[in-house]
Amino acid sequence: MARQIDLDEKIIKRKKIPILIKDNAWQSLYKENQTKNMKSLAKKLEELIHEEKESMRQLKDANKQKKVLMNKVLKLSDEANSNDNSTALIKLENTKQRILEVNDKIDELQFRLEMLPKEIYDINFELLKETVYESYEDIIEGKERVGHLDIEIQKLRKVLGKMWEEKFTKEKRINDLYVYLHGTLGHEETDKLDREFFNT
């Protein structure tokens, strides 16, 4: 059962929502992030789409079979009438019976194919409602986390600002001290003291 969420079906129909499990955008967002209910609805949707495809294939086969049987009836009728062939008459009756069976199968498949689009739409709509609910849950959680991260980033910026300031102050002090030492002691003596103090 999808979460209770109020979606205006008229607007949804106008938007021509795709079959979600075949939609690339939905797949990229939810292929790996489905709730248990989403997985169940997606599986049911997959089964119905497969059934629709299989029913269409079977209907096509049944219509071909009926055509073959109708041609056979014509030939057998001609054989039975023209040559007074009793074997052809028996085969004709059997073929007519097979046509009735195929007709029943065609009726059954056509009825199922009339029902399936509505069933597919309904399950897809339920999956859409679940998707919308989960999307908003994710958005709310994401916004809260982004808000928290913004605060942390601001704190880090302050700390970094102070560190940069200290770094520049220290670098200036180092530079000023070297200028003083070079000016007072000279280049050669300062290099000697550098080696002594820094063990280079």
Secondary structure, DSSP 8 states (H G I E B T S, - for coil): --------HHHHHHHT---GGG-HHHHHHHSS---HHHHHHHHHHHHHHHHHHHHHHHHHHHHHHHHHHHHHHHHHHHHHHHH--HHHHHHHHHHHHHHHHHHHHHHHHHHHHHHHHHHHHHHHHHHHHHHHHHHHHHHHHHHHHHHHHHHHHHHHHHHHHHHHHHHHHHHHHHHHHHHHHHHHH-HHHHHHHHHHHHT-
